[in-house]
Amino acid sequence: MTTDKSYMERPNNIPWPPIVLLCTIALGFILSGLIPLGFPRTIVGELLFGLGLMLIVLALLIDVSAMRLMKKNKTAIMPHRGADKLVTKGIFAFSRNPIYVANIMLIIGIGLSFGTFWHLLLSPLAAFATRKLAIEREEKHLESRFGNAFRSYKKKVNRWI
């Protein structure tokens, strides 16, 4: 169990994940306007468009599922608030961070559906930023709040997928 008490109350003061998501999406469009790196409008481009739309829908379904489960369990949804309960069922049985997985899927889906290659290039950076700014702190918070229960959950379920 971590001895740093700052993680006990809440993992962060700033809700980094939605900020990272919105900034990445905006930056992708800005870069696409400055230096267009798109997909050709061929059959492959149309297939990528369809795949992108499917990823967007799937990402939104994962988000809604995770948020409903967190609300049902009466625990914080916003990433800068402390968790009151450790949720390990439903979508959380497949990923410890399904909302963040969905955020990255959304960025990739937007890139594919809008034909902007920049979003695909930025998605690993968004994943890294989310890990460093949110996930690592959240994991310390959850370990300080839930101890062995969280450590056991960590052994069973991967951080991303």
Order of alpha helices (4+ residues) and beta strands (2+ residues): alpha-alpha-alpha-alpha-alpha-alpha-alpha
